[in-house]
Amino acid sequence: MIDGYLKVAAITPNVRVADVEFNCNEICKCIEEAAGKKVKLMVFPELCITGYTCQDLFFQDRLLEATKEALLKIAKHSQGVDALIFVGLPLSVDAKLYNVAAALCNGEILGIVPKTFLPNYNEFYEARHFYSGRELDTVINIGGRAVQISRNILFECNEMPSFRVASELCEDLWVPDPPSTAHCLAGATVIANLSASNEIIGKSRYRRNLVSSQSARLVCAYLYASAGPGESTQDVVYSGHNIIAENGNVLCESGRFSENMIVSEIDLEYLESERRHMTTYEADSSVKYNHVGFSLNKY
């Protein structure tokens, strides 16, 4: 975090479907590897603690309890790691199941962001298992601590005010009005997208263009971390196609069909400067956000 530059990573860990203990350990290993590279923001895929393709196993109490325990373990593992970390998991709230991203920093769960748009067409049927988090905005208890869960959370770095992060999950980006639009108009300079985008002919090009154009439209940095080939191939396949873009430029992109970690540096001061020139970059004041601070070493 020097002169506005920030080192970031999009990470696809090795996963085994519904093997929470294995996945938890793999995520912790990736955190250690990224920390060794001095990465300050780590983004993992959608539902990476369980695997995206668990299907009706998502209804099992045993899986959900193991997942919550794994989240606490990963949070504890992040203690002493100088980074903001996003991991994906299923989470039960008031007897409803949500597909969420958890933000972790230095041993704490800072907040939970639920997925808004659930694909339920073609090969997707997320609405069979999950509820939309569109209206969810409350405080829940995880591991004895109160944690905010809402799609409208801005995670703000105390030592680097230009480092403001919001999150959306996979399909949220593919809709006509993505949550990231409101996030950036509310002040986010970085969007973390936890995804499980499947692979079909021509989709990688479309995905790259989608991420690039959204980062240009919002004058932001956009991290897209996708599920990899460890997922079940019963219906579709997943390639681990990870992308880091900044204001329309793809800074780094992974190959496909492998577990991988891509690392790049984004220039937050450049993004803030570009936004100052755009007098039409105006927020909707009626949308209320939860502001959550976190601390990182500046150097």
Backbone torsions as a table, in degrees:
resi	resn	phi	psi	omega
1	MET	NA	67.1	-178.5
2	ILE	-120.9	129.9	177.6
3	ASP	54.3	35.1	176.4
4	GLY	86.8	-4.6	179.9
5	TYR	-87.7	142.9	-177.6
6	LEU	-137.1	129.7	178.6
7	LYS	-87.7	128.2	-174.7
8	VAL	-131.6	161.0	-179.6
9	ALA	-144.6	141.0	168.8
10	ALA	-110.3	126.1	-166.7
11	ILE	-127.4	130.3	172.3
12	THR	-112.8	104.2	179.6
13	PRO	-80.9	164.5	170.8
14	ASN	-71.6	130.9	179.5
15	VAL	-129.4	153.9	168.7
16	ARG	-121.3	128.0	-174.0
17	VAL	-59.5	122.7	177.5
18	ALA	70.3	6.1	176.2
19	ASP	-95.5	81.0	-171.3
20	VAL	-62.9	-41.9	-178.9
21	GLU	-62.1	-45.2	178.2
22	PHE	-61.5	-47.6	-177.9
23	ASN	-63.0	-40.3	178.1
24	CYS	-59.4	-45.7	179.7
25	ASN	-64.6	-39.3	179.3
26	GLU	-66.1	-40.2	177.8
27	ILE	-62.9	-42.7	178.7
28	CYS	-62.8	-38.4	177.2
29	LYS	-63.6	-42.3	179.0
30	CYS	-64.8	-37.8	177.2
31	ILE	-61.1	-44.1	178.7
32	GLU	-62.4	-42.2	179.8
33	GLU	-64.4	-44.5	180.0
34	ALA	-66.6	-37.6	177.8
35	ALA	-62.4	-36.1	176.5
36	GLY	-63.6	-24.0	177.1
37	LYS	-92.0	4.6	179.4
38	LYS	63.8	36.8	176.8
39	VAL	-75.7	134.4	-178.6
40	LYS	-99.8	-17.5	177.6
41	LEU	-137.1	120.5	-179.8
42	MET	-118.4	129.5	179.7
43	VAL	-122.4	123.0	178.9
44	PHE	-104.7	168.0	-176.2
45	PRO	-73.6	169.4	175.3
46	GLU	-60.5	132.5	175.8
47	LEU	54.3	31.4	-173.8
48	CYS	-68.6	-22.7	-179.4
49	ILE	-70.0	-32.2	179.1
50	THR	-105.0	-25.9	-163.3
51	GLY	96.8	143.9	-177.0
52	TYR	-74.7	-29.1	-168.5
53	THR	-99.1	38.3	178.5
54	CYS	-74.7	-17.4	-179.5
55	GLN	51.6	-128.4	-172.7
56	ASP	-73.3	-5.0	172.2
57	LEU	-64.8	-20.5	176.7
58	PHE	-60.9	-19.8	179.4
59	PHE	-82.9	-5.6	-174.9
60	GLN	-83.4	125.1	179.0
61	ASP	-58.6	-38.2	-177.9
62	ARG	-60.6	-41.8	178.7
63	LEU	-65.6	-43.0	-177.2
64	LEU	-67.8	-38.8	177.6
65	GLU	-67.3	-41.9	178.0
66	ALA	-62.6	-36.1	179.5
67	THR	-65.8	-43.0	179.0
68	LYS	-64.1	-40.6	177.1
69	GLU	-63.2	-39.7	178.7
70	ALA	-65.0	-39.1	178.0
71	LEU	-60.1	-44.4	178.3
72	LEU	-63.7	-36.8	178.3
73	LYS	-66.4	-42.8	178.6
74	ILE	-65.5	-40.3	177.0
75	ALA	-60.3	-44.1	178.2
76	LYS	-63.2	-38.4	179.5
77	HIS	-65.4	-25.8	-179.4
78	SER	-77.1	-8.4	179.6
79	GLN	-63.3	126.7	-177.3
80	GLY	88.2	-8.4	176.2
81	VAL	-88.4	124.4	-173.7
82	ASP	-86.8	69.9	-176.9
83	ALA	-160.7	156.7	169.1
84	LEU	-96.6	130.8	-171.1
85	ILE	-127.1	132.4	175.9
86	PHE	-114.3	126.2	176.1
87	VAL	-128.3	152.4	-177.0
88	GLY	-107.4	144.7	-178.1
89	LEU	-161.5	161.0	168.3
90	PRO	-85.5	140.8	-177.4
91	LEU	-140.5	128.3	178.5
92	SER	-89.9	127.3	178.0
93	VAL	-132.5	117.1	-179.8
94	ASP	52.1	47.9	176.7
95	ALA	65.0	19.1	173.0
96	LYS	-121.5	141.2	-176.7
97	LEU	-100.7	131.2	-179.3
98	TYR	-122.7	148.8	173.4
99	ASN	-94.9	113.9	-168.0
100	VAL	-130.9	162.3	169.5
101	ALA	-112.7	130.2	177.6
102	ALA	-106.2	131.0	177.5
103	ALA	-98.5	125.7	-176.1
104	LEU	-122.1	146.7	175.4
105	CYS	-158.4	123.0	174.1
106	ASN	50.0	49.4	174.5
107	GLY	88.0	-4.3	-176.9
108	GLU	-114.1	149.2	168.7
109	ILE	-91.8	108.8	-173.7
110	LEU	-77.3	-34.7	-176.9
111	GLY	-179.1	165.7	-179.0
112	ILE	-126.0	131.3	179.6
113	VAL	-116.1	117.0	179.2
114	PRO	-84.8	152.9	176.3
115	LYS	-72.1	138.7	-178.1
116	THR	-91.3	-51.4	-173.7
117	PHE	-103.9	119.5	-176.7
118	LEU	-104.4	112.8	179.4
119	PRO	-66.8	132.3	-179.5
120	ASN	-141.9	45.5	-178.4
121	TYR	-138.2	161.9	-178.7
122	ASN	50.9	-120.1	-176.2
123	GLU	-87.1	1.2	-175.7
124	PHE	-104.3	142.8	175.1
125	TYR	-148.3	52.1	-178.3
126	GLU	-64.1	-29.1	-179.0
127	ALA	-66.0	-13.6	174.8
128	ARG	-66.6	-31.6	-173.5
129	HIS	-111.0	-33.2	-168.4
130	PHE	-118.3	156.1	171.1
131	TYR	-100.1	150.6	172.8
132	SER	-70.5	141.7	177.7
133	GLY	-93.8	17.5	-176.2
134	ARG	-53.5	-45.3	-175.9
135	GLU	-101.0	0.8	-176.1
136	LEU	-76.6	120.4	178.1
137	ASP	-155.4	92.8	-175.1
138	THR	-154.3	-178.5	176.5
139	VAL	-115.8	131.4	179.8
140	ILE	-120.9	165.2	179.1
141	ASN	-102.1	122.1	175.0
142	ILE	-130.3	116.3	179.3
143	GLY	62.6	30.8	178.5
144	GLY	83.0	7.2	-179.7
145	ARG	-123.8	146.1	178.6
146	ALA	-79.9	129.2	-177.9
147	VAL	-131.0	131.1	177.5
148	GLN	-74.3	134.4	172.6
149	ILE	-124.4	119.8	-176.9
150	SER	-168.4	150.2	175.9
151	ARG	-75.7	-19.3	-176.9
152	ASN	-104.0	75.8	176.1
153	ILE	-125.0	131.6	171.4
154	LEU	-107.7	121.5	176.8
155	PHE	-95.5	118.0	-169.1
156	GLU	-119.9	126.4	-178.4
157	CYS	-79.7	125.2	-177.8
158	ASN	-66.3	-35.4	-175.4
159	GLU	-86.2	-16.6	-178.1
160	MET	-138.4	85.7	-172.7
161	PRO	-56.0	-24.2	179.7
162	SER	-78.5	-8.4	179.3
163	PHE	-92.1	90.6	-178.7
164	ARG	-125.0	119.2	-170.1
165	VAL	-116.3	139.0	169.3
166	ALA	-131.4	164.8	-175.1
167	SER	-130.1	149.2	167.4
168	GLU	-141.2	164.7	-173.7
169	LEU	-123.1	120.5	170.9
170	CYS	38.9	-99.2	-174.5
171	GLU	-55.3	-25.5	178.5
172	ASP	-53.7	-33.5	-179.9
173	LEU	-77.4	-26.9	-170.1
174	TRP	-86.5	-3.7	-177.3
175	VAL	-90.1	165.8	-178.5
176	PRO	-60.5	-33.0	-178.1
177	ASP	-128.3	80.4	-176.3
178	PRO	-64.8	147.1	174.9
179	PRO	-55.4	-29.6	-178.2
180	SER	-61.8	-24.4	177.0
181	THR	-62.8	-50.3	178.0
182	ALA	-65.7	-37.4	-179.6
183	HIS	-58.1	-47.5	-176.9
184	CYS	-72.3	-36.5	176.2
185	LEU	-65.2	-24.6	176.4
186	ALA	-84.4	-6.5	174.4
187	GLY	128.5	-11.3	-178.6
188	ALA	-62.6	135.4	175.2
189	THR	-104.5	-14.4	-179.6
190	VAL	-132.9	134.7	174.7
191	ILE	-113.8	128.5	176.1
192	ALA	-105.3	116.6	-179.9
193	ASN	-110.2	114.8	176.1
194	LEU	-93.7	115.9	-168.1
195	SER	-129.3	160.7	169.0
196	ALA	-136.6	66.2	-175.9
197	SER	-82.8	123.3	-178.5
198	ASN	-78.0	167.5	-175.0
199	GLU	-112.2	121.4	170.9
200	ILE	-135.0	169.3	-175.6
201	ILE	-59.3	127.0	176.8
202	GLY	84.7	-8.6	-174.3
203	LYS	-71.9	-31.8	-178.0
204	SER	-63.0	-38.0	177.8
205	ARG	-67.0	-44.1	178.6
206	TYR	-61.9	-42.6	-179.4
207	ARG	-62.5	-44.4	178.7
208	ARG	-60.6	-45.7	-179.9
209	ASN	-65.2	-37.5	-179.9
210	LEU	-63.1	-48.0	179.9
211	VAL	-64.9	-44.3	-179.7
212	SER	-61.8	-47.1	-177.1
213	SER	-68.2	-35.5	178.2
214	GLN	-66.8	-38.7	177.9
215	SER	-66.2	-32.6	177.8
216	ALA	-72.3	-46.3	-178.3
217	ARG	-60.9	-38.6	-175.6
218	LEU	-96.6	-2.3	-177.5
219	VAL	49.3	60.8	-176.0
220	CYS	-141.4	172.8	167.3
221	ALA	-94.9	140.6	-176.1
222	TYR	-131.6	120.5	178.4
223	LEU	-108.6	122.2	-177.7
224	TYR	-118.1	110.9	-178.8
225	ALA	-114.2	122.0	-171.1
226	SER	-119.2	153.7	-180.0
227	ALA	-64.0	150.5	-173.9
228	GLY	-111.5	-167.0	-172.2
229	PRO	-70.9	-4.0	175.6
230	GLY	-73.0	-11.6	178.8
231	GLU	-71.1	159.6	177.1
232	SER	-61.4	142.4	177.5
233	THR	-104.9	22.2	-178.4
234	GLN	-60.0	-42.6	-178.2
235	ASP	-110.9	-47.2	-176.2
236	VAL	-142.8	174.6	177.7
237	VAL	-119.3	156.9	-177.6
238	TYR	-127.1	142.1	-167.9
239	SER	-114.7	-8.0	-176.8
240	GLY	67.0	37.5	-179.1
241	HIS	-78.7	103.5	-176.5
242	ASN	-105.3	143.1	-174.7
243	ILE	-140.2	136.8	170.4
244	ILE	-122.6	120.3	-178.6
245	ALA	-125.8	155.0	179.0
246	GLU	-142.5	115.0	177.2
247	ASN	47.2	47.6	175.4
248	GLY	93.0	-10.5	-179.1
249	ASN	-104.9	129.0	175.3
250	VAL	-81.0	111.1	-177.2
251	LEU	-81.2	-34.3	-176.4
252	CYS	-156.5	143.1	-178.5
253	GLU	-147.2	137.6	-179.1
254	SER	-85.1	165.5	165.7
255	GLY	-74.2	-174.1	-178.2
256	ARG	-119.4	158.2	177.4
257	PHE	65.4	47.4	174.0
258	SER	-158.8	156.0	168.5
259	GLU	-76.6	137.1	-174.3
260	ASN	-157.6	167.2	173.7
261	MET	-135.9	121.9	173.9
262	ILE	-108.3	140.0	-175.8
263	VAL	-128.8	136.8	176.0
264	SER	-150.9	174.4	175.6
265	GLU	-115.8	134.8	176.1
266	ILE	-109.8	153.1	-176.4
267	ASP	-110.5	96.9	-175.7
268	LEU	-71.7	-34.6	178.6
269	GLU	-66.0	-35.6	175.8
270	TYR	-62.9	-44.0	179.7
271	LEU	-62.7	-43.7	179.2
272	GLU	-63.5	-39.1	178.8
273	SER	-63.9	-42.7	179.4
274	GLU	-63.5	-39.5	179.9
275	ARG	-65.8	-34.8	-179.1
276	ARG	-63.2	-25.7	179.7
277	HIS	-79.1	-15.4	-175.2
278	MET	-100.3	95.5	-177.3
279	THR	-72.4	-7.7	177.0
280	THR	-93.0	3.6	-179.3
281	TYR	-83.9	83.4	-171.6
282	GLU	-120.2	137.9	-179.0
283	ALA	-89.4	156.9	172.3
284	ASP	-88.0	108.4	-174.3
285	SER	-67.8	-12.7	-179.1
286	SER	-77.8	-16.6	179.3
287	VAL	-86.6	117.2	-176.9
288	LYS	-94.9	139.1	-178.0
289	TYR	-120.2	148.3	170.6
290	ASN	-90.9	126.6	-178.8
291	HIS	-104.2	120.6	-177.6
292	VAL	-120.8	118.8	-179.2
293	GLY	-88.5	153.3	173.9
294	PHE	-148.1	161.9	-175.5
295	SER	-122.4	137.6	174.1
296	LEU	-135.3	156.1	172.8
297	ASN	-67.3	137.2	-174.8
298	LYS	-74.1	-25.2	-177.4
299	TYR	-119.8	NA	NA
